[in-house]
Amino acid sequence: MFILEDPYISRRLALAVAGSGAPVLDTTAARTALGARFGLLSDDDFARRYLEAERPRLYANSENAIGWIAEHLLGTPLAQSVDLFKDKVRFRDLLADLYPDYRYAGLTLEELEGFDPTSVRVPFVVKPAVGFFSMGVHVVDSVDDWPGVVVALRDEASALASLYPHTVIGLDRFIVEEVIEGEEFAVDAYFDREGAPVVLNVLGHLFASADDVSDRVYITSAELIERWVEPFTTFLAEVGRRAGLRDFPVHAELRVDPNGRVAPIEINPMRFAGWCVTDIAFHAYGIDPYECFMEELVPDWTRMLERHRGSTFGVVVADIPASVDREAIESVDYEALEARFSRPVEVRRTDFRRYPVLGFVFAEVPSADLRELRAMLGADLTAFVRMAGTA
């Protein structure tokens, strides 16, 4: 079963949905992606089909679907699992005994001002307890920075409230937590009918600097998956055991410290990488993650990785600086953006007036030479934007 919502439905996802024969909820986004003649189900019919199914398997491409789940499937194991993972404080509580030295605190927007920043080791992070896409995330390197961060969070709460539903990014509750040191990864996986995790992709997160919290560049390669698929499967198995997960897709953001210990940043429920970035698995390995989940397919990594050594596939999230007036953007030079890469495989255009993203570029580079991807870290992407009134 599928719930398709904004902000983005890729052609790969639309093809997978159309070919699956699975029920699809009637949403504006689904009608746009699949066509008016596609047999979409009303709220009541879709909910009934889900509740009557012996083993329902539901994929939602966007966290905008969470509100529908809360309204129509309240009390189901699915809704309970979504609530658990979307609330970062509850999620930390679930795994707290695994990381006894790790400190965190849940606070309301009003409580931020009175919070004692010396109670948590610096550097620490503050972000919405229910959040998405690095929005509202701040790294605090000094306790002296705390008052300014609180002011910034209040301003951002007002600005972000109009972009996403409250169920996607909640701006009334926050979590303050210590920085988890180490390499950062994103993992797309699902839990099968027995609760065993099946990893469909591993993405390494590149950063411009230690202070960078952006989602600009992610990479995947045969070497990266070969190194991490087993440790991440083991970690997810423990999470699934504690949360009682079955038939459930996740997008896990993890860090690995210098000692090799895996620690969670967050786990996003009911979906893989946002904005259909999970499609990079198809470009890199020929894997259709949506089909794998719906049909409970398990990648044969040993066979696949032998065919794909030496190449790294990256995705560049072409985000728009907050200082840019998106309404004043006249055009984007996507051809020039694509030309930054010698082997681009896909360029996606987005509704940049509605969302702070110009688009996405998927590209292949030699694993021994990531310069094209690293050059995009911290790059000023306004060079590809033409503003109204400019020559």
C-alpha positions as CSV (number, residue, x, y, z in Angstrom):
1,M,0.0,0.0,0.0
2,F,1.2,3.5,-0.8
3,I,0.6,7.0,0.4
4,L,2.1,9.5,-2.0
5,E,2.5,13.1,-0.9
6,D,4.5,16.3,-1.5
7,P,7.2,17.5,-1.6
8,Y,8.4,15.1,-4.4
9,I,7.4,11.9,-6.2
10,S,10.1,10.6,-8.5
11,R,9.4,8.9,-11.8
12,R,11.0,5.7,-10.3
13,L,8.5,5.7,-7.4
14,A,5.6,6.4,-9.7
15,L,6.5,3.5,-11.9
16,A,7.0,1.2,-9.0
17,V,3.6,2.2,-7.6
18,A,1.8,1.8,-10.9
19,G,3.3,-1.6,-11.6
20,S,2.7,-3.0,-8.1
21,G,-1.1,-3.2,-8.2
22,A,-1.1,-2.1,-4.5
23,P,-3.8,0.2,-3.1
24,V,-2.9,3.9,-3.3
25,L,-4.5,6.6,-1.2
26,D,-6.3,9.4,-3.2
27,T,-4.2,12.5,-2.6
28,T,-3.5,15.5,-4.8
29,A,0.1,14.5,-5.2
30,A,-0.9,10.9,-6.2
31,R,-3.3,12.2,-8.8
32,T,-0.6,14.4,-10.2
33,A,2.0,11.7,-10.3
34,L,-0.2,8.8,-11.5
35,G,-2.9,10.5,-13.5
36,A,-6.6,11.1,-12.9
37,R,-7.6,7.7,-14.3
38,F,-5.5,5.7,-11.8
39,G,-7.7,3.8,-9.3
40,L,-7.1,5.7,-6.1
41,L,-8.9,4.9,-2.9
42,S,-10.7,7.3,-0.6
43,D,-9.7,7.9,3.0
44,D,-12.2,5.4,4.3
45,D,-11.6,2.7,1.7
46,F,-7.9,2.9,2.1
47,A,-8.1,2.7,5.9
48,R,-10.5,-0.2,5.6
49,R,-8.2,-2.1,3.3
50,Y,-5.3,-1.5,5.6
51,L,-7.2,-2.6,8.7
52,E,-8.6,-5.7,7.0
53,A,-5.3,-6.9,5.6
54,E,-3.6,-9.8,7.3
55,R,-0.1,-8.3,6.9
56,P,-0.4,-4.7,5.6
57,R,2.8,-3.2,4.2
58,L,2.6,0.5,3.8
59,Y,5.1,2.9,2.2
60,A,4.9,6.6,2.4
61,N,7.4,8.7,0.4
62,S,6.9,11.8,2.6
63,E,6.4,12.5,6.2
64,N,3.5,14.7,5.2
65,A,1.6,11.3,5.4
66,I,2.0,11.1,9.1
67,G,-1.0,13.3,9.8
68,W,-3.2,10.9,7.8
69,I,-1.9,7.9,9.8
70,A,-2.5,9.7,13.1
71,E,-6.1,10.5,12.0
72,H,-7.2,7.3,10.3
73,L,-5.1,4.5,11.8
74,L,-4.9,5.7,15.4
75,G,-4.1,3.0,17.8
76,T,-2.6,0.6,15.2
77,P,1.0,-0.8,15.6
78,L,1.9,1.3,12.6
79,A,0.7,4.6,14.2
80,Q,2.4,3.7,17.5
81,S,5.7,3.0,15.7
82,V,5.5,6.2,13.8
83,D,4.9,8.2,17.0
84,L,7.9,6.5,18.7
85,F,10.4,7.3,16.0
86,K,9.1,10.8,15.2
87,D,9.5,11.9,18.8
88,K,13.3,12.2,19.2
89,V,13.0,12.2,23.0
90,R,11.0,9.0,23.2
91,F,13.4,7.4,20.7
92,R,16.4,8.4,22.9
93,D,14.5,6.9,25.9
94,L,14.1,3.6,24.0
95,L,17.9,3.2,23.6
96,A,19.1,5.1,26.6
97,D,20.6,2.1,28.4
98,L,22.8,1.3,25.4
99,Y,24.5,4.7,25.7
100,P,24.7,5.4,29.5
101,D,27.1,8.3,29.1
102,Y,25.0,10.1,26.5
103,R,23.1,13.2,27.8
104,Y,20.0,14.7,26.3
105,A,17.0,16.7,27.4
106,G,13.5,17.4,26.0
107,L,12.3,21.0,26.2
108,T,9.4,23.1,25.1
109,L,10.0,26.3,23.1
110,E,9.3,28.3,26.2
111,E,11.7,26.2,28.3
112,L,14.7,26.8,26.0
113,E,15.4,30.3,27.4
114,G,15.7,28.9,31.0
115,F,17.8,25.9,30.0
116,D,21.2,25.6,31.6
117,P,23.6,25.0,28.7
118,T,26.3,23.9,31.2
119,S,24.3,20.8,32.0
120,V,25.3,19.2,28.7
121,R,28.8,18.8,27.3
122,V,29.7,21.1,24.5
123,P,29.5,20.9,21.6
124,F,25.8,19.9,21.7
125,V,22.9,20.0,19.2
126,V,19.4,21.5,19.6
127,K,16.7,20.6,17.1
128,P,12.9,20.1,16.9
129,A,11.8,16.9,18.7
130,V,9.8,16.2,15.6
131,G,11.9,17.3,12.6
132,F,13.0,16.8,9.1
133,F,15.7,17.7,6.6
134,S,18.1,19.4,9.0
135,M,15.6,22.2,9.6
136,G,15.9,24.1,12.9
137,V,19.1,22.3,13.7
138,H,21.8,24.2,15.5
139,V,25.3,23.1,16.8
140,V,26.3,25.0,20.0
141,D,30.0,25.1,20.4
142,S,30.1,27.4,23.5
143,V,27.6,28.1,26.3
144,D,28.0,31.7,25.4
145,D,26.3,31.0,22.1
146,W,23.1,29.7,23.7
147,P,21.1,33.0,24.0
148,G,21.6,33.7,20.3
149,V,20.6,30.2,19.4
150,V,17.4,30.5,21.4
151,V,16.5,33.8,19.5
152,A,17.3,32.1,16.2
153,L,15.1,29.1,17.0
154,R,12.2,31.4,17.9
155,D,12.5,33.2,14.5
156,E,12.8,29.9,12.6
157,A,9.8,28.5,14.4
158,S,7.7,31.2,12.8
159,A,9.3,30.9,9.4
160,L,9.2,27.0,9.1
161,A,5.6,26.7,10.4
162,S,4.3,27.5,6.9
163,L,6.4,25.0,5.0
164,Y,5.5,21.6,6.6
165,P,2.7,20.2,8.7
166,H,3.2,20.0,12.5
167,T,3.4,16.2,12.3
168,V,6.5,16.6,10.1
169,I,8.3,19.3,12.0
170,G,7.1,20.3,15.4
171,L,8.3,23.7,16.5
172,D,6.9,23.7,20.1
173,R,9.2,20.9,21.5
174,F,12.9,20.5,21.1
175,I,15.7,18.1,22.1
176,V,19.0,19.2,23.4
177,E,21.6,16.4,22.9
178,E,25.3,15.9,22.9
179,V,27.1,15.8,19.6
180,I,27.7,12.2,18.5
181,E,31.2,12.2,17.2
182,G,32.3,10.1,14.2
183,E,31.4,9.4,10.6
184,E,27.8,9.9,9.6
185,F,25.7,7.5,7.5
186,A,22.2,7.1,6.2
187,V,20.7,3.7,5.8
188,D,17.5,2.7,3.9
189,A,16.1,-0.6,5.3
190,Y,12.9,-2.4,6.1
191,F,11.9,-5.0,8.7
192,D,10.4,-8.1,7.2
193,R,7.5,-10.2,8.5
194,E,9.7,-11.8,11.2
195,G,11.2,-8.5,12.3
196,A,14.6,-9.0,10.6
197,P,16.1,-5.9,9.1
198,V,17.0,-5.9,5.4
199,V,19.5,-3.1,4.3
200,L,18.8,-1.7,0.9
201,N,21.4,1.0,0.7
202,V,24.1,2.8,2.8
203,L,24.9,6.4,2.2
204,G,27.9,8.2,3.5
205,H,27.3,11.9,4.5
206,L,30.0,14.3,3.4
207,F,30.5,17.6,5.2
208,A,32.3,20.8,4.4
209,S,33.6,21.2,8.0
210,A,33.0,20.1,11.6
211,D,30.4,22.8,11.9
212,D,28.5,21.8,8.8
213,V,25.0,20.4,9.5
214,S,23.7,20.5,6.0
215,D,22.4,17.7,3.8
216,R,24.4,18.8,0.7
217,V,26.1,15.6,-0.4
218,Y,25.6,11.9,0.1
219,I,27.6,9.0,-1.5
220,T,27.3,5.3,-1.9
221,S,29.7,2.7,-3.3
222,A,30.3,-1.0,-3.2
223,E,33.2,-0.6,-0.8
224,L,31.1,1.5,1.6
225,I,28.3,-1.1,1.6
226,E,30.7,-4.0,2.0
227,R,32.2,-2.4,5.1
228,W,29.0,-1.4,6.8
229,V,26.1,-3.5,5.8
230,E,26.7,-6.1,8.6
231,P,27.3,-3.7,11.5
232,F,24.3,-1.6,10.5
233,T,22.1,-4.7,10.2
234,T,23.1,-5.8,13.6
235,F,22.3,-2.4,15.1
236,L,18.9,-2.2,13.4
237,A,18.1,-5.7,14.6
238,E,18.4,-4.4,18.2
239,V,16.3,-1.4,17.5
240,G,13.6,-3.6,15.8
241,R,13.6,-6.0,18.7
242,R,13.0,-3.2,21.2
243,A,10.4,-1.4,19.1
244,G,8.6,-4.6,17.9
245,L,8.9,-3.7,14.3
246,R,7.4,-5.8,11.5
247,D,6.8,-5.0,7.8
248,F,8.2,-1.5,8.4
249,P,10.5,0.7,6.2
250,V,12.9,3.1,7.8
251,H,15.5,5.7,6.9
252,A,18.1,5.6,9.7
253,E,20.7,8.3,10.3
254,L,23.7,6.9,12.2
255,R,27.2,7.8,13.4
256,V,30.1,5.5,14.0
257,D,32.6,6.7,16.5
258,P,36.4,6.1,16.3
259,N,36.0,2.9,18.3
260,G,33.5,1.5,15.8
261,R,30.4,1.9,18.0
262,V,27.2,2.6,16.1
263,A,25.0,5.3,17.5
264,P,21.7,6.6,16.2
265,I,21.1,10.2,15.2
266,E,17.5,9.5,14.4
267,I,15.4,6.9,12.6
268,N,12.7,8.1,10.2
269,P,9.6,5.8,10.0
270,M,7.5,4.6,7.1
271,R,9.9,5.8,4.3
272,F,13.4,5.6,2.9
273,A,15.5,8.7,2.1
274,G,13.4,11.8,1.7
275,W,12.6,13.5,-1.6
276,C,13.0,10.0,-3.2
277,V,16.8,10.3,-2.8
278,T,16.6,6.5,-2.1
279,D,16.5,6.1,-5.9
280,I,20.3,6.4,-5.9
281,A,20.2,2.6,-5.1
282,F,18.8,2.0,-8.5
283,H,21.4,4.2,-10.2
284,A,24.3,2.5,-8.3
285,Y,23.2,-1.1,-8.0
286,G,20.0,-1.6,-10.0
287,I,17.9,-2.0,-6.8
288,D,14.4,-0.8,-6.7
289,P,13.9,-0.1,-3.0
290,Y,10.1,0.2,-3.2
291,E,9.8,-3.1,-4.9
292,C,12.1,-4.7,-2.4
293,F,10.0,-3.6,0.5
294,M,6.6,-4.4,-1.1
295,E,7.8,-7.9,-2.3
296,E,10.1,-8.6,0.6
297,L,13.1,-9.0,-1.6
298,V,16.6,-9.2,-0.2
299,P,19.6,-7.8,-2.2
300,D,22.3,-10.3,-3.1
301,W,25.0,-7.9,-2.0
302,T,27.9,-10.4,-2.7
303,R,26.9,-10.6,-6.4
304,M,25.9,-7.0,-6.9
305,L,29.0,-5.4,-5.3
306,E,31.4,-7.4,-7.5
307,R,29.9,-5.7,-10.5
308,H,30.1,-2.2,-9.1
309,R,33.5,-1.8,-7.6
310,G,35.5,1.4,-8.4
311,S,32.5,3.7,-8.8
312,T,30.9,6.0,-6.3
313,F,27.5,7.5,-6.8
314,G,26.6,10.8,-5.2
315,V,23.6,12.9,-4.8
316,V,23.9,16.7,-4.4
317,V,21.0,18.4,-2.6
318,A,21.0,21.9,-4.2
319,D,19.6,23.8,-1.3
320,I,18.8,27.5,-1.4
321,P,20.3,29.8,1.2
322,A,17.8,31.3,3.6
323,S,18.9,34.8,2.5
324,V,17.5,34.3,-1.0
325,D,14.0,35.5,-1.7
326,R,12.6,32.4,-3.5
327,E,9.6,34.3,-4.9
328,A,12.1,36.6,-6.8
329,I,13.8,33.6,-8.5
330,E,13.2,33.9,-12.2
331,S,15.0,30.8,-13.4
332,V,17.6,28.2,-12.5
333,D,20.3,27.1,-14.9
334,Y,20.0,23.4,-14.5
335,E,22.2,22.7,-17.5
336,A,25.1,24.6,-15.9
337,L,24.5,22.7,-12.6
338,E,24.6,19.4,-14.5
339,A,27.8,20.5,-16.4
340,R,29.7,20.6,-13.1
341,F,29.8,16.8,-13.3
342,S,31.6,14.7,-15.9
343,R,29.2,11.8,-15.5
344,P,25.7,13.0,-14.3
345,V,23.0,10.3,-14.3
346,E,19.9,12.3,-13.3
347,V,19.0,15.9,-12.6
348,R,15.8,16.6,-10.8
349,R,14.0,20.0,-10.8
350,T,11.9,21.0,-7.9
351,D,9.4,23.6,-7.0
352,F,12.0,26.0,-5.6
353,R,9.4,28.7,-4.9
354,R,7.6,26.4,-2.5
355,Y,10.6,24.6,-1.0
356,P,14.1,25.8,-0.2
357,V,15.7,23.3,-2.7
358,L,16.6,24.0,-6.3
359,G,16.9,20.4,-7.3
360,F,19.0,17.2,-7.0
361,V,21.9,16.0,-9.1
362,F,22.8,12.3,-9.1
363,A,26.3,11.7,-10.5
364,E,28.9,8.9,-10.8
365,V,32.5,9.5,-10.0
366,P,35.6,7.3,-9.6
367,S,35.8,6.1,-6.0
368,A,39.5,7.2,-6.0
369,D,38.5,10.8,-7.0
370,L,35.6,12.5,-5.2
371,R,36.7,16.0,-6.1
372,E,33.5,16.8,-8.2
373,L,31.3,15.9,-5.2
374,R,33.5,17.6,-2.6
375,A,33.5,20.8,-4.6
376,M,29.8,21.1,-4.0
377,L,30.3,21.2,-0.3
378,G,29.8,24.7,0.8
379,A,29.6,25.9,-2.8
380,D,27.5,29.0,-3.5
381,L,24.6,27.6,-5.5
382,T,23.1,31.1,-6.2
383,A,25.5,31.2,-9.1
384,F,23.0,29.0,-10.9
385,V,20.0,31.3,-10.1
386,R,18.8,34.2,-12.0
387,M,16.8,36.7,-9.9
388,A,14.0,38.9,-11.3
389,G,15.3,42.3,-12.4
390,T,18.9,41.1,-13.1
391,A,20.4,41.0,-16.6
